[in-house]
Amino acid sequence: MEAFRDIAWSVGPFIVMLIVPVIVIFVLRWLGAWMLRISDVINLQKEILEELKKLNSKEKQSD
């Protein structure tokens, strides 16, 4: 049992040093995307692209 405790104390901090920064990075990316409303911008760009495609197809039909 003591060997397991020694292994846990030697590996535990290393795992925490890997996991905590990854979690922090994901949370910061999520907050940044939320604050900048990136998903809203992407949706608006999709709508604009669809409208441009419709206008372009109308111009080709009238030629």
C-alpha positions in Angstrom: 0.0 0.0 0.0 2.9 2.3 0.7 4.3 1.7 -2.7 1.0 2.9 -4.3 1.1 6.0 -2.2 4.7 6.8 -3.3 3.7 6.3 -6.9 0.6 8.5 -6.5 2.7 11.3 -5.0 5.2 11.1 -7.8 2.8 10.8 -10.7 -0.1 12.9 -9.3 1.5 16.4 -9.6 2.7 15.6 -13.1 -0.8 14.7 -14.2 -2.2 17.8 -12.5 0.4 19.9 -14.3 -0.9 18.5 -17.6 -4.6 18.5 -17.0 -5.1 21.9 -15.4 -3.5 23.9 -18.2 -5.6 22.0 -20.8 -8.8 22.7 -18.8 -7.8 26.4 -18.5 -7.2 26.7 -22.3 -10.5 25.1 -23.1 -12.4 27.4 -20.7 -10.6 30.5 -22.1 -11.4 29.5 -25.7 -15.0 28.9 -24.8 -15.3 32.3 -23.0 -13.5 34.1 -25.9 -15.9 32.6 -28.4 -18.9 33.5 -26.3 -17.7 37.0 -25.7 -16.9 37.7 -29.3 -20.0 35.9 -30.5 -18.2 34.0 -33.1 -21.0 31.6 -33.6 -23.4 34.5 -34.4 -20.8 35.9 -36.9 -20.5 32.5 -38.6 -24.3 32.2 -38.9 -24.6 35.6 -40.4 -21.9 34.8 -42.9 -23.7 31.7 -43.9 -26.9 33.7 -44.5 -25.0 36.3 -46.5 -23.4 33.6 -48.6 -26.8 32.0 -49.4 -28.2 35.4 -50.4 -25.2 36.0 -52.7 -25.7 32.6 -54.3 -29.3 33.3 -55.0 -28.5 36.7 -56.5 -25.8 35.1 -58.6 -28.1 32.4 -59.9 -30.7 35.0 -60.8 -28.1 37.0 -62.8 -27.0 33.9 -64.7 -30.6 33.0 -65.6 -31.3 36.5 -67.0 -28.2 36.4 -69.2 
